[in-house]
Amino acid sequence: MLDQSSNSATNRNKPELRSYFDIENNVEYINLAPYLDDSFRDYQYFLTENDLYKISQKEKNQLGTHFILKQILIICQMSKRKKCFYYEVKEEYTIEKVLIERIFKVLPSKIIYNSINFEDFIVEQREYEAYTPIDTSKISWKKFKEFLKKNNLTMIEKKFTQDINVKLSLLH
């Protein structure tokens, strides 16, 4: 029998579940955590390679937003299934949470915030909660485009608005 400490070490080595497709509701739940890890690595690499250690906080946030959006774009390009994003809230990632909230405030897609891990969320979602799509009357690509322009992210705007898979997977 394993003791609790060795069991928790084993869980850390287990790869994170990236998504779960709910056939009944025709929606794909996306775990943002592994994608955010990738975006942070890309962000750190970019800062290091370009020797950008002394940039302002605003510029750091714009770069962080850019790398997060790149990962969301990759997710959406994988399939045209409707996406519902899941963000596990952790106290130590306050800046990341602020950036995610800013993005999803204008991104025409659903996000769920919770403090439990993705696998536990999926179990709870399937067993206890009904899926509720977002109100499509509140969807505005215009707000999203304005957000991108305001944050000097116009290059990525075309990728979001021209790819049909991206549009279909974000809209419910």
Secondary structure, DSSP 8 states (H G I E B T S, - for coil): ---HHHHHHHHHHS----EEEETTTTEEEEEHHHHHHHHHHHHHHHHHHTT-TT--HHHHHHHHHHHHHHHHHHHHHH--S-EEEEEE--TT-HHHHHHHHHHHHHSSSEEEEESS-HHHHHHHHHHH-------GGG--HHHHHHHHHHTT-HHHHHHHHH-HHHHHHH--
